[in-house]
């Protein structure tokens, strides 16, 4: 069974994103008409106020005192749209899957009726008549809307995903940081708007929205990483379109009927970026595609969008306009089929093929078949090429990254490594031969007996057919806590031990190290919503210091995925995304933000930010000199002596001699160019000795 710690998932400013300013080109706005939704009591035909209709991506519309909803959504007209229906004291009959919502096909200037059965004593509600007043005219254009732009106080870029409330009204900024206010009860009246967003300081402002007017509000960012835009789902640039402002995407309102998508993986294949996602929900029903989704996009260097602007996705679609199942599961046991870890490899003829791990699951935590699939270009689907034995000792996890000649001792072989401790030779013949999978482990081949040297220290090595250590091995006494690779990562600011969940590791040429973006399990603010940045000298670390770069108050933001082919300035600026979801969210949290729910959000991170300076290992070699990894030579014998910074960090001082282990070590650090130094805290008590030396690389 795939390890839970490796995968849990549910089935500028050189080129800034378009901002709504007075200088933006205004797009022509044809006159649009609302689709009227009326909600009535089935028996009495009386209109029902306060009924909430919620789409599959959590956008909610509430019927007014006349039972009316004025519906107009770019990209969702003239197609089936599913609404969950909720009102205390009323109900609807459930369908065969247990859902009791309503499906309508909104068309301009037409009407749809939803009938509810009274099942109790509903509380009388007074909502007002905004919806009815809106229905008296066309959909408001920019001359009848009030534009609010929310910007990052540091970069002045529009901030997506900002929740804005005024009374019972709730708005959320789109990927341009925009909100379009058009409710008659808000226009021309003074209201207090409260703004909040994950990773930003909340604030309240008093506004009097006026038709055709605009204002800009700046928020202070707490996150080190900057949120850029939503990658998937409906209404990515909804507010911009309503305001007649430009959006960078070819399909900014709705793409292939996708409402929500779980967990991204990408790989460069045949000159394009190939994308896969997990479970995908459509706008037409709560159940969607649970047999994997895929698409492509152009790389920025090949005509694709600048990653600061967005990603133009081209999905593999069915004739009816929804995403195609990319790995149809015909197994009678059914369930979900997930594709994990895209890995382009060479076959025996030297041709490149696109391989991927797959898992068939009866539910989220239980797999009944795992193996390797290969992309078949003739059918544009993935087909199984190997099934893992159920007693497979080395289980690859998620995600995967490729490494070659990035550090001194790996040899000439290129590898695909899955998260921290499993690697596979980058060949199809190895990919479909599970016996060739290797774990970084101290266990003797095929056993759980620890390989120890004469002094009793475990000897870690890459070994085929032998599993890596697990937390239960410490409980069982096979290893001491400081002999394991995991469990040592700490928040550099608070000292808190970080329980690492899924993370993505990539080689970074700017830092000349492996960079890991990792989510925290059971953080203080969320169960799976805190992201950390860490660096390692090798593909297995050490991962012992990390800095929080993203926080969420309640919801999850799991399965980070880096995009190294988007990186700028030789890797100084990196891009990554994750899944915003309520999976394992903290109880009592507010509802997920409309349209962002269960979708992918893109961030960028400038590694030159001094807050990202972290201690790196300083090694003592067999000839008695000290140095960071840059000074090590192939074949050298070395151990870690202590930690230090290779760039200035808050509270540190530059030094060329060190106090460690309680004695003076008056040696200069032999950096390659002979002139650099390292940085430590002034007190020798802050010079850290390593927790574990078991790198083996």
N, C-alpha and C positions, 0 to 999 in steps of 0.2 A: 504494500500500500504506500502510495506517495506520502512523504512526510508532511505533516500539517504545517511545520515551521517553514517549509519551502514553498507551500502553495495553499492559500485559502482564497477561494473566490466564489461568488455566486454566478449557477448556470443562469533712449531706445537706444544709445538710441540712434544708431546709425541709420536705421530704417524702421520707423515706428509704424504701428498699425494705424489705419485710418481713424482719425478723431473727428468728432462733430464740432467744427468751429465755423465761424462766419465765413471763412474762406473755402469751405468744402463745396465741391460742385453739387448742386441740387439735382436730383433725378426727377424726370417727369413723373407725375403722380396721376394716373387715371382715376376717375371716380369709381369708388367701390361701394358695394351695398352689403349690409349685414345679413347674415342668416339668423332668422328669429327662431329661438328655441323656447317653447312654452311648456311649462310643467304644470300638470293638473291632477286633481284627485280623480281616480278612474270612475268612481261612482257618482260623485256630485258634479264633476267637471269644473270645480272651483279651482282657480289658480293657487299655487302653493309657493309661498315666499320662503327664502332661506335654504333652498335645496342646493347642495354643492355637487357640481359636475366636475370630475377630476379626470384628466387625460392620463394615458399610460406613463407620461413623464412628469406627473404631479402638478400640472397647471390646473388651477381650480377657478371655476366660474360659479357665481352665486345668483340664484334667481331673485329678482326684486319683488316688491309688494304685489306686482301684477303677474307674478309667475314667469317673467320674461328674462331671457338672457340674449344679449346682442353679441353674436359670435362672428368674428372675422379673424382668421389666422393665416398669414402668408404661407403658402405651401400645403395647407391642409384643406383647402376648399376642393369640392368636386371629388372627394375620395372618402372612403369609409373611415370614420373616427369613432373610437370607443371611449365612453365616459363611465367611470364609476359613479354611482348615484347614492347620495347620503343625505338623509334628513330624519331626525328623531321622530318616531311616531308613524313613519311611512316605510314601505318596503316594496321590492320587486321580486318576482319569481326568479330563482337561480337557474342557470343553464346547465348543460351536462358536465361542465368543468367546475361548477360551483360558483360562477361569477353571476352577479345580479345587476350588472350595468346595462347600458343602452348603447347601441350602435346607430349612428346617424351619418348621412352623407351631406355635409353642409354645401349649399349652393346659394350664391348671392341672390338677394331679394326673394328668397323662398323661406319656408317655415317647416319646422319639425316639432312634433309633440311627444313628450314623455309622460306616460301615465303611471301614477303611483297608487298603491293600495294602502289605505289607512289601517294601521295595526295597533294603535294605541291612542294616547292623548297627546298630540304634538303641542309643544310649547308655542304660543303665539309669538311671532317675530315681526319686527318692523325694520326692513332693510332700506327703504327709500325707493325711488323710482328712476335711478340712474339708467338702468338698462332700457326701460321704456322710452326715456328721453333720447337715448342714443339711437334707438330704432326709428325715431321720427325723421332722421336724415341719413345722409351717406356716412360711410366710415370716415372719421375725422382725418384730414390731411394735415400737413405741417402748419397750415394757417389756423387750425383749430386745436392744435396740440401744444402743450408746454414741454419743452425739452430740458431734461436734467442730465448733465454729464458729470460722472464721478471719476476723478482722476487720482492717480498716485501722487502724493505730495512731493515725492522725490523726483520721479521721472516725468510727471505730467501726462503719463499715458492713461487712457481710459481703463478703469478697473472692472473686469467682469465679476459677476456673482455677488454683487452688493445688494443686500435686502434693504428695502426702503418702505417704511410703514407710515401711514397717516390715518389715525383712527383705525377702522377695520379694513382699510385698503392696504394691499400688499403688492409691491412692485419689485422686480429684480432686474438689475442692469444686464444688458447683453454683452457680447464680446467686444464691443466698442465702448463699454462703460456707460451706455445710454439708457434712459427711461423716457417713455412718451406718456405724459399725463393727459388724459382726455375725458375723465369722468366729470360730468356736469357739476356734481356736488363739490368737487375739489377746485375747479376753475373759478377764479374770481373771489375765492375765500382764503383767509389766512389760516394756515394749517402748520402744525409742528410735524416735521418729517424726521423720523429717527432712522439713521443709517448704520448698518452693521455688516461686517464681512469677515470671514475666517482669515486671521492673520493681519487684520487692520483694527485700529482703535475706533470704537463706535463714537458717533456724535449725533447731536440733534440740531436742526436748523429750522427757523421759522420762515416760511415762504408763502407768497401769494401767487400761485400759478395763474398765468394769463395766456389766453389763446395766442399762438404765434410767438410767445416769448421763450427765453432760454436762460439757464444759469449753470454755473460750474461749481462743484463742491470737491474740495481736496480732502483725502483721508491719509492719515499717517500709517505707514506700513510697519508692522511688527515682524513679519516674515523676512528672512534674508532672501529667499527665492521670490521672484516676481511672477505673479499669475498673468498669463498672456491672453488666453482665449479657450473656449470650449472647442474640442476637436470633432465630437460626434453629437448626433441627436438633432431634434427639431428646433427651429427658431434660434439658431446660433447668433444671427444678427436681426432678430425680430424687431426690436425697437428702432434700429437704424432704418429698416425697410419701411416701417410705419411713418417715419419722419422724412422719407425720401432722401436718405443719405447713402453714400456708397458703402459697399461691403466687398472684401477682397475675394470671397469665394464664388465659384461658378454657380453653386447651389446653396445659397446662404440660408434658405428657409427650411428645406427638407430635402434629404438626399436618400434615395432608395427606400423611402418609407420608414427610415430608422428613427425610433424614438429614444432608445437607450442601448448602450453597449458596455460589456464588461471586459476588462483586461486586454491590453494591447501587447502584441509582439510584432517586431518588424525585422526585415533583413533586406539588404540590397541584392537583387536578383535580376539578371539580364537587363541591366541599365536602369531599372526602376526600383522604387521602394515597395516591397511587398508587405502588406499588413494582414494580420489575423486578429480576430477578436473572439471572445467567449460567447456566452449567451447574448442574443440580440432581440430586443423588443421592438415591435412595430407600433404605429399609431392606431392600427385598426383592431387590436385585441391584446389583452395582457399576456397571452402566450405568443411566442415568436419562433425564432430559429434557435434550437438548442443543439445543433450539429455543426457549429463553427461557421463563422463569417469571414470573408476575406475581401481585399481590395488592393488597389495600387495607387501610387502617386508619383509624380515626377520629382526627381531630386532637385534641390535648388540650383545646382550647377548645370542641370540639364533642362532648365526652363520652368522648374517648379517654383512655388511661392517662397519668398524669404520666410524662414521659420519664425520671424517676429510677427509676420502677418497672419499665417494660418497654413492649413494643409488642404489642398483640393483633392478629395478622395474620389476614386472611381471604383465603385463596388462591383463585385460579381453578382448579377441580378437574375431573377427569374422573369419570365415574360410578363407577369402581373406587376412588376415594378418593385418587388421586395427583394431583400438579399437572398442569395442562393445558399442552401446548405452545402458546405464545402467538403464535408466528410459524412455523407448519409449513413446513418446507423441502421442497418437492417436486422441487427441482432434482436431476437424475440424478447430479450430481457429489457430492451428499450433504455430509457433514461437519457442522460446527457452525454454528449461526446465533445470533449475539449481538445483543441490542438495547443500544444505548449512548445515553446522554444524552437523557433524557425532556425534551421541550420543548413545553409548552402554548402554542399560538399562535392567532391569529384568522384565519379564512378570509375570502374576499371578502365574505361576507354579514355578517361581524362575529361569527359564532358561534365559540366556542372549540373547537379540536380538539387532540388529543393526538398530537404528532409525535415521532418518535424516529429516530435514526440506526441503521442495521443493517449488519452485515457477515456474509457467508457465508465460511466458512473450511474449507479442506481439512485444515489443522492449525493449531496455535496462532499461528504467525507468517505464514501465507500466506493471504491473502484472494483470492477469485476474483469476488466481487461485493459492492459497497457502495452504499448508497443511503439513502433516507428512507422510512419506513413511517408509517402513520397508523392509530390505533386505530379499529376498526370496532365500534360498540356492538351492532350486530345479531348479530354472531358472537362478540363479546368476544375478538377476535384482532387482531393488527397485520397490515396489508396494505401491500405495496410501493406507494409513490406516485411514486417517482423513482429511477432508477438512475444512479449517477455514471459519467461516461465514465472509461475507464481512464487517460486522459491528463489527468484533472482536476488543475489546478494547485494549488488550495487544498483541502487535505484537512482536514475537521473531525476533531477528536480526541475525547478523553474526559477528564473529564466536562464538563458544561455548567453555566453559571450565568447568571442573567438580571440585567441592570443597566439602570438608567434614569438618573434625575436624581440621581446620587450624587456627582458631582464636576463641576467648573465648565464644561468645554468640550465635553461629548459631544453637545450639541444636544438636540433633542426626541425623537429616535428611541429606542425600546427595542430592546435587542439580546439575543441569546443568544450568549455567548462560550464557546468550547471551550478549556478549560485556559488557556493564556497568550496565544496569538497568532492565533486565528481567531475571527471573529465573523460572525453571521448576523442580519439584520433579523428581528424577532419577528413575522413574518407567514408564513402557509402558502405564499403565492405565492413568497416569497423562499426558504423552506425547500426547496421542490421545484425551485428554479432554481439549480443550483450556480454559475452565473455571477455570482450576487449575493453569494457568500461572499467575505469579505475577510480578508486577512492583514495583520498589523502588520509591515511590512517596509521595508527601505531600497532594495529593488530597483525599478527603473523598471518600469512596467506590462508584464507579459508577458515579462520578461527576467530575467537574473541580473546585469545591469549596475547597480552601486551609484549611487544618486542622491546626489551630493555637492554641498555648497555651495562658495562661493568659497574658504573656508579648508580644504576637503578633508574636512569632517565629513559623515558619512552623514546623510541626511534620512529619518527613519522616518515612515511614514504608513500609515493603513489604505487598502489598495488591493485592488480586486477582481481576480481572475484572475492573481494574482501570489503566488508562494509566499513563506513566511517563511524566514529563514536557518536553516541546519542546521549541525551541527558540522563536516561535511565542507567547508562553505564556508570555514571558517577554514583547514583543511588545504590547500585549493586556493588560498588567498591572496586570496579575494574580500573578506574582512573580517579586520581585526585582532581579536585576542581581546577587547580593551577596547571594540570597536565593536559587539559582539553583546550581546543582552539576556540570554542565558543564560551559565552558567558562572561567575557572580560570587557565588552564595549561599555564605555561610560560617557555620559554627557560631560563635555569639557568644562562647562560652566557650573553645573550643579553637583557633579560627581555621581549622579544617579546611574545605577546599572540599567542598561537598555536591553530589553528582551527583543532581539532582532527577529522580525518577521521576514516576509519576502523582500528581497533587495536586488538591485541591478548593478553589476560591476562592469566597468569599461576601462580600457587603457586610455589615459589622458596624456597627450604629448606635451601640453603646457606644464603640467606638474611632474611629468616623467614618472608617474605612479598610476596604480589602478585606483579609480575613483568609484566609490560605492554609495549609491543612494538607497537607503534602507528605511523601511517603515517599522515603527515600534509597536509591539504588542502590549496592550493594557497600559497605555500612557495615562498621565493624569487628566488630560483633556478629552481623550477619545480612546477607544479600544484599538483602532487601526488607522488613526488619522494624523499621527505625528511622523514627520520625515526628518531623517538625519543624514548628514554628509560625513563621509570618512574616507581616508586614504590608506592604501597598503602598498608596501614595497613589492609584493608578489601577488599572484592571483588568489592566494589564501590568506593574505593579510601581511602583518598582523592588524587586526581591527580592534583597537583598544581605546581610541579617542574619537569622539564624534561631536558634531555641532548641529543643534536643531535648526532646520531651515524652513519648515512648514508646520503649522499647527491648525487643528480643527476643534471646534467646540461641540463635541457630541458625535457627529457623523463619521463615517469611515472614509479613508482615501487610500486604498490599498493597491498592491502590486505595481510599484514604480517601474517605469521603463525609460531608459535613456535613449537618446537619438544622437549617436556620435557623428553621423553624417550631416547633422544640422549645425555642429559646433562651429564657432567662429574664433578668429585670432589664434589659430593653432591649439584650440581646445580651452582657451581662457574663458569663453562663454559657452556653457553647455545647456542643453534643452532636455526636459524629461516630462513625462505625464503620469497620471494615475487615475484610478476609478473612484469617483465620488458616489457613495452609496450609503444606505442605511443598514447594510449587513453588519451585524455585531455592534450597531450603534448603541450609545448609552441610552438607557431607559429614561423617558420623560423629556427627551430632546424635542425641539420644535420640528415640524415637518420639513422634509428635504426641500431645497429651493427648486421652484418650478423650472422645468426644462433641463436644468443641470443634473437632476437626479439620475443616477445610474448611467453616468456618461464620463467621457475622458476629458481631463482638464490639462492644458499645457502650461509649463512653467519654464523659466530660464534662471540661470545662476551664474554670476560673475565670480570666477575662482580667484580673481585678484582682490576681492573683498577681504580686508584684513581680519574680519571676524572668522574667516574660514581657515586661518592659520592654525594648524594642529601639530602637536609634537610628532616627530619622525624618529625611527630608531637610529641611534649612533652605535656602530659596531666596533668591536675590538678584534683585529685580525691576528693571525698567528705570528706576525712579525712585530706585534706590540703597538701598532699604530691604531688610531681611531679614525672613523669616517662614516659618513652616511652612505647609502647604497651607491651613489655615484662614484665613490672611491674604491668600491670593491672590484676585484679582478676575478675573472673566471678561474675556478680551481682553488681560490683562497679558502682557508679555514677561518671561521669567524664565529663570534657570538655577539648577542646584543649586550652592550654595556649599560646604556641608559637611554632616556628619551630627551630630545631637545627639538627646538624649532629651527627649520632651515630658512625662515623668513621672520621678519619682525612681527611680534604679536603683543597685544596689550599687556603691560606689566613685565615684559622681558627686557633683558639687556644683552648686548653682543659680547661674546667671550671666545677665547681661543684656548683656554684651559679649563678643567672641570673638577668639581668636587663630586665624587660618587663613592658609594660603599663606605663613606666615612673617612676617606683618605684623599690626599691631594693627587691629582693626575695632571701634571703640568705639560700636557702634550697639545700641540696644535692639531686641528682637524684637517686631514689631508684632502680637501676638496680638489676636484680635477684641475681648476684653473689656479690653484695655489694662493688665491687672494680672499675667497669668501670665508665667512665665519658662521657660527650658529648662535642661537639665542636661547637663554635660559632665564628662569625666575631668579631674582637676586639671592634669595635664601636657598642654601643647598638642600633644605628639606623639600623644596619643590622639584629638585632634580629626581625624576622618577626612575627607579629600576624597573625592568620589564616584569610583567606578570608571568609570561610564559615565553620560552625560547624556541618552541617547537614549530619552526618554519619549514625545515627540510628542503628549502629551495636555494 
